[in-house]
């Protein structure tokens, strides 16, 4: 068995920065598991099922990856999936403090699991799902920030609100 990584996140919605990390991580790991966290407390725009479908469509054609969802502790999912590593994206220094704390807690819970931080391409460092949702909710285009099917799903969602 090769190196298997779990890339967890809300992915609400998946955007081009996420896709950049997915594609680049597939050059590093033998298998990648994109894991959508089911956290209804954050009031997601899309359901877990919708997020899984959007990710599936956005990553169609990428080999050696699969998509799942989870709730509870990430480290428990990592164990169930027999993964070696957690993949996290770092856009700016402001992301680092939180991600560093999480990596250390995960190391405390399972000392054999490593966390790898990847920086997205610089053209994606300013985007986040939260910012994309805010901009789209106010009627601005998000073309080039998200895959086309995500842009369509967001336009449909915001036209109903």
Secondary structure, DSSP 8 states (H G I E B T S, - for coil): ---EEEEEE--TT--HHHHHHHHHHTTT-SEEEEEEE--GGG--SS-HHHHHHHHHHHTTT-SSEEEEEE-S-HHHHHHHTT-SEEEEE--SHHHHHHHHHHHHHHHHH-TT-EEEEE---GGGTT--HHHHHHHHHTT---BTTB-HHHHHHHHHHHH--
